[in-house]
Amino acid sequence: MKILDRYILTTYLKTFFSVFAILMLIFILQTIWLYIRELSGKDLDLSIIVKFIAYFTPKLIPLVLPLTILLSSIMVFGSFAENYEFAAMKSTGISLQRAMSGLSIFIVILGIVTFFFSNNVIPWAELNFYNLRVNIYKLKPAMLLAEGQFNEVGAYNIKFDEKSGDQGQYLKNVTIHVKGADKRTNTTVIKSKTGELFGKESSSVLKLILKDGNYYHDIIPQKIQNREKRPFAKSTFDTYTMNIDLSQLNNVDMDEKSNTEKSDMLSLKGLGVAMDSIIKKRATEQEGTKQNLYQRAGVSNFKLANELDTSEIDSIQSRKDSLAKQPLLSVFDLNAQIRLVDLASKAMFSNKQTVIAKEKTIIQSKKDLYTHMISYHQKFALGFACIILFFVGAPLGALIRKGGLGLPMVIAILLFLTYHFIGIFATNSAKNGSLNPILASWFSTLVMLPLGVYLTKRATADRGLFEIGNILDPIKKILKIKDKEVFDYKFLLSYTNERLIDVINNFEDHGLEAEARIEALRILEERENTLEALERNGLEIDSAYKTSEIHTRNYNDHAKFAISLFSTGAILLILFFVFRNNKLPSLAEASIQLSIVSFALYVVYYLKSMLNLNQFYSHIKKSGKRPHVTLLILGFSLYMISFLFLKLKIKEDLKQNCLDSLK
C-alpha cells in the first residue's frame, strides 16, 4: 500500500468510526426512549436490559451504516478539497479516481461483510429481541395494558379508553371479553364505566375492581332450533371484583425462543424455504377453494334428474332439438324450474360467502409472500447501497469543498432521508401489491445510482456541482435577453469621501458609468455617513430617497422574520407527524401548537412585508412596477422562493430610484 493510499484510508477510518459511534449512540438512546415503557417497573435484571439493547443494536445497522458512509465520505473528501490537498494531488498527476481507489476496495469489502452481517447476525438478533419482548410481556402484563385496544391477559381480553393515576391503575370505559372453555369463543362480556387495578410486583394475582357496569353471558340452549335466537343473561352491578391469575404467566424463561416465523428472523436459506412453503400453501388453498366451490355448485352430485319421473325425462328428450332456440328453463315444467332456481340461488349465495371468507386469507398470504421477497432482496441491496452511497458522498465532498460537521452534516442527512423515505415508500407499496417487491427492495439504491454516476463524473472533470449557465443561456437566447456588462468598482474603495462625492456628482468627468454613482453612494453609507451629512458636504440627492431606503429596509427586516417563522412552522409540523407516529402524544401536541403559532405570526409579518412593498412603490410613484398579484398569492405558500425574486426586484428598483434621485 502506497503512502497516499494509507493516508487517505487512515483519515477515512478515523472519521468513519467516530461518526459510526456517535450515530449508534444516538440511535440506541432513541431506542431506550422508545421502549422505556416496556423496561421500567418490571424489576428486570441488569443483564436482561443489556440483552434487550444488545439484541436491538444489530437492527440499527441498516440505518446507521449507510448514513455513516455517506457522512464520512462527504466530510473527508470535503476536508481534502477545502485544505487544497486535492489540488496538491492533481498537481502531481493524481486524479480523483486514483485517490478513491484505495477506499473503494475497503468499501467493497465492507459491502460484502454487510451482506453476511444482514444474512446471519441481524436475523439472529431479531429472533432473540422479539422473543425477549414477548417474555417481558408475559412477566408483567399488568404494566403493559395499552389504551384503545384489546390486551390479552390469560383468559381475558381487556380494553379501555383511558388510564390515569401515578401507576396507570385507574381505567375508564372498560370492556372485558372472557374466553369460554374452548379458549376460543367469547361467551361473557363485561362493561363498566370505571375500573381500578390492584396488585404487587411479587403477587401472582391481579385484582381488577369494576364499578357501575353490566355483565352479559351467552346462554347455549340444548335444543338446536333455540340457538338461533341467541339468548343471553344480563345483570347490572355497582361493584364487581375480578381476580386474574398470573401464576402461569410469571413463570417465564427469558431465553425461550418460541416465535421464529417472522421474515426478519430468517436468513436467505430460511426465507427461500418460507417462500416455497407460502407458495405451496397458497396453491393448496386455491385448489381446496376451487374444489369446495365446485362441490357447493352441486354439479358433481346433481340429482335433479332422479327426482323427475319417466314422462318428464321423455318430454325433455323430445324437446332437446329446440333447446338452443328457447330459454333453458323452458325445457322443464314449473315445479322443476322452481327447484332449479332455488338450487342455483342457494349455490350462488354459498359460493359468495366462501369467496368473501377466503378473500382476507388470500390477501394476507400474498402480503406474507411479498414481505419475505422484500426481506430476501434487502440483504443484497444493503451491501450495494453502502458502495453506491460512497460514490455519492466522496465526489460530493470534493465538489462542495467543505469538511467538518456543518454543511456536510446537513447535506448527508438530506440525502439519507431521501434515500430512506424512498425505500419506505417502495416497501409499503410492494406490500400492498402496487409495486413489484423485487424492484421495491432495490428502488432507493437504484435512485441513488445515477446521482453517484453524475457526481463522480462532475468531480472527475473538476466542474461545479451545477452549471446554471447551461440552463439559462438557451432561455436567454429564446427571450433575446442580453447580459449586462459587469464593471469592477473595487478601486472606489481607495477613494476619500470627498472624491466619492465628486464621482457621484460628476461621474461623466471621471469616465465612469451611471452605476458607479450607486457604488460610490453604497461605500459612503458603509462608512457610516448619513445622507444629511453627505448633503452638507456637497452631495446633490433628492431627500425623498431616504424614505425609499427606509421602506426597503423595513421590507427586508419583516420578510426575513417571516421566512424564519415559516421555516420554524414547517419544521414543527414535520416533527408533529414524527412524534405522532412514534406514539409521543405530548410532544406531538406541543409541536402542532407551536407550529400553528409560528404560521399565525408568519401571516402577520407576511402582510407587514407586503404593506412595506406597497408603500415603497407608492412612494417612488411607480405603481405599475408592483409585483403581479399572482406572484404575491403564490408567494404566500412558497415564500422561500418568492422572497428571492421580490428581493432582487426591489433592489433593482431602489437602485433605479437612487439614480433618479441623484441630481
N, C-alpha and C positions, 0 to 999 in steps of 0.2 A: 504494500500500500504506500502510495506516494505521500509526501508531507502535506500537500494541499488537500488530498482526499481525507487524510487523518484529521487535519484541522477542521474541515467542514463537518465531518462526521462527529467529531468530539463536541463542536459547538452546537450541532443539532441535537445530539443526545442529551446534553446538559439542559437545553431548553425543553426538550421532549419530556424528560422525566419530571422536571419541575412543574410543567403545565399539567401533566397527567396526574401527579399527586394532588395538586390544588383542585383540579376539576373533580377527581374522585372523592376528595374530602367534601366538596360542596354537595355532590350528589348523595353521598352517604348521610350527611346531615339532613338533606331533604327527605331521604328515606326514613330516618328516625322520626322526623316531624310527621311524615305521612302515616306511619304505623305506631305512633306513640300511644294511641288509644288501645291497641292490642297488647302492648307490652307493659303498660302501667297498671298497678293494682292487682297483679296476678301472683305476686310472691314468687316470681321466677328466679331461678339461679342465674348468677352472672354468666355461667357457661352457656346457658340457653340463649341469653341475649347476644352473646358473642357469636354463637352459631347462627342466630337469626340474621345478624349483619353479614357474617361471612358467606352464608348461602345466597344472600341477595346481591352481594358485590359483583359476582360474575355477570349477572344480568345487566349491569350498568356498562359493561364493555362496549356493546354496540352503540351506545350513546357517547361515552367518554372518548374512546379511541379515535373515531373519525374526527371529532372536534379537536382533539389533541394534535393530530397530524396536520389538520388544516391550519390551526392557530400557530403551531410551532414552525411550519413552513413559511408562513407569512412573516412571522417575527424574525426568523434567522435570515432569510434572503432579503427582507426589507432592511435589516440592520447592515448586511453586506453592502447593499446599494447606497444606503444613507452615509456610510463611512467610507465610501469610494473604494471599497475592497474589490467590487466587481470591475470598476474602472481599471484598477491595477491588474486584475486578471486578464481583461481584454487587451490591455497594452502589451501583454506577453503572449497574446495569441490564444488564450484560453476562453472558449465560448461558454455560454450558459449551459448547454447540454453537457459539456465536459465537466463543469462544476457540479452538475446534478447527477452525474453518472454513478459516483460512489454511493450517494444517498439513495439513488434509485434501486440499487441492489439490496440495500438494507430494507427499503420499503417493500420490495417484492417478497423478501424473506419474512418480513413482518406480516404481510398479507397471507402468506401460506400458514404461518403459525396461528394467525387469527382464525383461519378456516378450521384447523384442527381444534382450536380452543372452543369455537362455537359448536363444533360437532360432538365434542366429548365433555368438556368441563361445564358449559352452560346448561345442557340437559340434566347433568348430574346435580348441579346446584339448584335448578328449577324444581327437580323432583324432591330434594331434601327441604327446600324452602316451603313448597306447597304443603307437604305433609307435616312439617313443623307447625305451620299456621293452623292446620286442621286440628292437630293435637292440642295447641294452645286454646282453640275454641272449645274443645271438649273439657279442658281443665277448669275453666271458669265461665260457663255460659251466661251466668247472671250479669257479667260485666260486658257482654257482647250483644245485648239486646238493642237492635237498631230501630230507629223511628221510621214509621211509614211502611213497614214491610213485615212479613211473617218470619218469625225467628223460631226455629225448631229446637226445642229443649226436651229431650226424652220423648214422651208420648204426647207432648203438647206443641201446638203451633201458636205463638203469641204475637199479636200485632197491637200497636198503639200509635196514636197520632203524635204524642209529645211526651217527653220525660223531663223532669226537673229535680231539684234538690242537689246537695253537695255531692252525693254519690249516685245521682240519677235514679233514686228509688221511687219517685212519685210519677205515676203514669196517668194519662188522660185518654178517654175513649178506647178502652181495652176490648179486644176481640180475641177469644181463645177457641181454637178447634182441638177437640180431644179425639185422638185416634181410637178406633174400635179394636176389637180383639184380634182382627186380622192384620193390624198395624198399617192398614192402607186407607180404609174408609173413615170419614169424619162423621161419627154418629151424634156427637154432642157439641153444641156451640154455646159459649158463654159470652155475654156482652155486659159491660159495665161502664159507667161514666168516669170513675176514677179507680186507681189501684195503687198499692204500695208494696214494695219488695222488702223483705226482711231476711237476713242471713249473715253468717260469719264466714270468713275466708276458710276456716278449718271445718265448717259444717258441711255435711253431705245432704242437707235438706234446704231447699229454697222455699221460703214461705211467701205466698202472694195473697194479700188481703184485698178483695174486690168490694166496692161499695156502690149501691144504687144501680142494680142491673137486672138482667133476665137470664134464665137458664133454659135452653132448648135441647130436647133429646128426641131423636128419631125413634119411633116405635115400629118394629117389624112384625106385622101380623103373621100368624101361622098360615092363613089362607092366602093363596097366591093372588086371587082376584081382589083382595082387600089391600094388597101392597101398592096398587096403582093409585090409591087415594093418598098415599104418603102421610099417614098420621104422625103426630108428634106431641110431646108433652111440653108445656111451657109453665115456668114458675118465676116468680119475682122475689128478689131478695134485697135487703138493706145492707147486709154484710155477708160475704162468703169467703171462707179461708181455704186456700189450696196449699197442700204440701207436695212439692215436686222433689222426687228422689233423685239425687245426683250421685249416688254412691258408685254406680257403674261408670258414670262419665268421669269421675275424679281419678279412677284407676287407669291412668293414661301413661303409655310408654312413649316418651318424647322422640325416640329413634324409630318408631313404627313407620313403615312406608307402605300404606295400603292403597294409595292412589298413584297410578303410573300410566294413565291413559291420555294425558294432555299432550298436544303436539309439541309444546315447548320442552317436554321432558324426554323427547326421543332423539336419537342420533339418525344419521342418514339411513342406516340399515333398519332401524325401528320404524322410521317414517315410511320406508318402502313397504315393509310388511303391513303396517297400518293402512296405507292407501290401498293395497291389494285386498285387504280384508273388507274395507269400506266398499270397494267396487263390487266384490263378490256378494257382500251382504245386500247391496242395492239391487244387483241382478236377481238375487234370490227373492227379495221382497217384491220386486216388479213382477217376477214370474208368479209368485203367490197371489199378488193382487189381480193379475190377469186371469188366473185360474178361478179365483174367487168370483170375479165379475162374470166369467163365463158360466159358472155354476149357478150364480144368482139369476142369470138371464133365463134359466130353465131350458136352454137349448138341448143340453145333453140328456135331460130326463123329461122331455116334453111328452106328457101322457094324454094330451087332449084327444088324440085320435082314438085311444082306448075307451074314452068316455062317450064317444059317438056311436050310435047304433049302425047297423049294416046299411040301412036305407040312406042315412046321411052320407056315408062313405061313397055309396054308388052315385049319389047326387053330385058329390064333389068330383068324382072321376068323369062323369058325363059332361061336366062344365069346364074341364081343365083346358080345353082348346080356346075358350073365350076368356081365360083368366087375364091375359095381357091386355084385354080391351076394356076392362072394368076394374073398380076398386077391389083390393084383395079381400076385404071383409065381406063383400057381397057374395062370395062363394059359400059362406056359412049362413046358417039360419040365425034368428035373433038371439036365441039362448047361447049359442056358440060364440057369437060376436061379443056378447056381454062378458062371457068368461075370458075371451081373448083380451079384450080391452082392460079388464080388471087385472089379469095376469101381467100384461105389459106395464100398466101403471105401477103396480107393486114392485116389479123388477126395476123400473126406472128410478123409483124413489129409493129402493135399497141400494142400487148402484151409486146414486148420488151421495148417499150418506157414507158409503165406503170410500169414495173418492175424496170427500171432504175430510174424513178421518185420516186418510193416508197422505194428504197434501202437506201437512206440517212435518210429518216424518220424512217425506221426500226432500222438502226444503232444508231441514236440519241435516240430513245426510249429505246433501250437496254442499252445504256450508262447511261441514266437517271435512269433506274431501278437499275443498278449496283451501281451508286453513292448513291442512297437512301439506298440500302442494306449496303454499307460500312459505311455510317453515322450512321445507326441503331446499328451496332455491335461495332463501335468505342466507343460508350458511355459506353458499358460494358468493353471493352478492356482497356480503360484508367484507371479504378479503379484497375483492376488486374495488370496492368503494374506497378502501384505505389507499390503494395505489392511485386511483383517479383523483382523489382529493389532494394528494400530494402534488400532482401535476396541475392542480388548480391553485394551491396555495403558494408553491415555490415561485412560479413566474409572476403571480400577482404581487408578492412581496417585492420582487425585483422591479416591478412597474411602479408601485406606489412609493417606493424608496423611503419607507418608514419602518423602524423597528420598535421594540418596546411593547407596552401593553395598552397603548392609546388607540390610535386608528386601526392597527391590526386586529385588536380585540373586537372592535365594532364590526369590521368587515367580516371577520371569521364567524361571529355569531349570526350575522345576517345571512351569510351563505349557508351555514349549517342549519339554521331554522328553515330556510328554503328547501334544503335537501331533506330534512327530517319531515316537514309537513307534507311535502310531495309524496314521500314514502307512506305516511299515514293515510293520506287521501287515496292513494293507489291501493293500499291493502284493504281499506274499508270497502272500496268499490269492488274489489275482487271477491270479497266475502259475500257481497250482495249479488254477485253474478254479473255485474255490469262491466267488468274488465277481466281479461284473461289473467288467472292467478300467476302464471309464469312471468308474464310481462309485468305484473304489479310488483313482483319481488325485485325486478331489475330496473323499474321505472325511474326512481330517483337517481340511481347510478348512471343510467343512460342519459338523463337530463344533464348531469354534470360533465359527461364525457366531451361533448362538443365545446363546452366552456373551457375545459382543460386544454383541448387542442388549440383553441383560439388564443388563450393567454400565453401558452408556450410559444406559439408562432409569433405573437407580438413581441414577447420578451426577447426571443432569439434574434429578431430583426432590429432590436433596440428601438422600437417605436412606442409611442404613447399608448395608454390604455384605450383611449378613444380619440378619433380624429374627426372633430366636429366639422372641419372644413370640407371633408369628403361628402358630408350630408348637405351642408348649407350652400356650397358652391353651385351645384346644379339648380337649386331653388332660386338662387340669386340670378342665375342666367335666364331662367324662365321668366322671373318677375322684372328682369332688367334693372336690378339694383346694383349700383356701383359702390365699391368700398370707399369710404372716406380716407383721404390721405392723413396719416397719423404723423404728428410732429412731436419731437422730443424737446420739452421746455425745461429740462433739468438745469440748464445753465442759468435760469432765472433765480435759482436758489442762492446764487452768489451775489445777487444784486441787493443794494441797500433799499430801504423803504422809499426814499426819495426817488431813486431811479425806477423802482417798480411803479410808483405813481405816475412817473413820466411815461413809462411804457403804456400804461392804461390810457392816458390822455392823448398820447401821440404815437400809437403803435405803428402807423404807416411810416413815420420818420425813421423808425428803427428797422424797417424792412420786415415786419412780422405780420402774421395773420391776425384776424379778429379774435380767434380763440386764445391768443397769447394774453389778451386782456383778462380773460376769465381766470387763467392760470396764475397771472400776477396777483389778481384780487384774492384768490384762494391762499396764496403764500402769505399775503399780508394778514389775512384773518387768522391763519395758523400761528402767526407771530403775536397774536392777542391784540391786534389793532381793531378798535371799534370803527364803525362807519363814520360816527361823528368826529372822531379824532382824525380819520383819513381825509374827511371833507375839510377840516381845518388846515390840513397840510397840503391842500390843493387838489384833492380828488374830486372830479366832477361826475356825480352819480345822483340819480333820482332817489329821494328819500323813501319812496314807496317800495323800493327793492328790499328794504329792511323788513317790511311787513310780509313780503313774499317769502323771505327766508324763515320768518317765524312760523308761518303756516306750514312750510315744508318740514321744518324741524319737529313741529307738533305731530304732523302726519307720520313721520318716521318713528317717533317715540311710541305713539299709540299703535302703529302697525306691528312693530317689533314685540310689544307686550301682548298684542292679540295673537301673534304666532306662538309665543311661549304658552299662552293659555290653551290654544288649540292643540298644541303638541301634548301638553300635560293631560288634557281631557281625553285625547285619543289613547295615550299610554295607559291611563287609569281604566279606560273602557276595556282595553285588551286584558289588563290584569283582572278585571271583574270576571271575564269568561274563564281565565286560567284558574282563579280561586274557586269559582263555582264548580268547574269540572273536577277539581281536586277536593271537593267537599269541605271547603273552608268558608262557611256562610258569613261569619262575622267579618272576615277580610273582604269578601265579595261585596257585602253591603256597604262597607266603608269606601271601597273603591268606586262603586257606582254613584254614591252620594257625592264624593269629591269630584268625580267626572262630570256630573250634572252641574255642580257649582262652577267648575272650570269652563264648561261650554257656555254657561249663562254669562259669566264675565267676559268670555270671548265675544259674545254677541254685542255686549255693551261697548267694548273697545273697538270692535269692527265698525260699529255705527259711528263712533267718535272719529276714527280714521277717515271714514267716508265723508264726514262733515268737514274735516280739515281739508280734504281733497277738493270738495266743492267750494270752500272758502278761498282756496288758492287760485282756482281757475276764475272765480268771480272777481277776485282782486286784480289779476293780470288782464281782465277783460277779454278772455279768450275762451268763452263757454263752449265754443264749437270743438275745442280740443279735449273736452272732458272724455274720459274713457266711456266706451259704449255700455249701456245698461246691461246687456247680456254678459259682458265680462264681469261686471260687479256682482250679478246674480250667481254666475258660476263660481266666482271667486269666494263666495261665502262658504261653500263646501270644499273648495280646492284652494284655500287661501295661501298655502305654502307655495303654490305655483303662480297664482295671480299676483302675489306681492312682488315677485321678481320683475314681472312686466310693468306693474304700476310704478315701482321704484325707478326703473330705467326711464320710463316716460316722464315722470315728474322731474327727474334730474335733468333731462334734455330740455324740458320746458322752462325750468328755472334758469338754466344756462342761457337760453334764448332771451328770457326776461332780463337777465343781467346785462346782456349785450344791448338790449333796447333801453335799459335804464342808464347806461353809461353815455355821457354827453360828448 
